[in-house]
């Protein structure tokens, strides 16, 4: 009797995704580590689709363990952990969930900027600890507002464009660096990231992460923001040289940072957690009900298309024809 085709989950997923797929296909996993190694040869052979996060490694070894794998669905807009060349060589389609969480991530980017710039976390603790006793008390620091500040956006894709729109609402000056100039936007374009950092006093990182931009935000870029500069990252931790960032924050050469992602997450350096001018979030940028529902719908749509013998709904750009 032929095996019923199965879908393997690489990790627990929110939003009832498993419940949506289970009526359509057999669901395997979440399997142990390394992924797929604890499956029997029959169960491994039945796996036709893999649902994973773009940050998780999906390499040739994993593909070897799943000999009939035909589809890799990334839950979210990133897919840097997928060996694209190996997948293409084996005829495996790779899909992702582009743009649908852009608004949610842009909202968090602005939230981190406000939290860092206005010392909201410190202010909350100040009140809770009972230090607020009226005008005669020790006051919170007076800071610059956002109006008129220069915000540079590294990566003007779906998320970066929404950050720009929100920054415009705060009456900020906006510029960007991107692989290509966007002819249809009113913002200032900088040919290099270093030039953007030299111009900006707030740098928002919204670029898609891959090997080409690992540590693109290096010590020179961060130093250019200056002692009053603000760095916000809602992209991927690999884009920043984390060790250099900590050193610059400790020396006062970089003002403050707001982070939703980290170079070796979920591990966050103790030195970073100890700094008062840092606001940290646990990679929750896309975690709104609306964004999760939209990402889930795209994953299900791609799985349905694959098993119906149709073209993928949202193949990654490298696999579009």
Beta strands, then each sheet from edge to edge (+ up, - down):
strand 1: 6-9
strand 2: 26-28
strand 3: 47-52
strand 4: 71-74
strand 5: 93-95
strand 6: 150-154
strand 7: 173-177
strand 8: 188-189
strand 9: 202-205
strand 10: 230-233
strand 11: 256-259
strand 12: 278-280
sheet 1: 2+ 1+ 3+ 4+ 5+
sheet 2: 8+ 7+ 6+ 9+ 10+ 11+ 12+
end
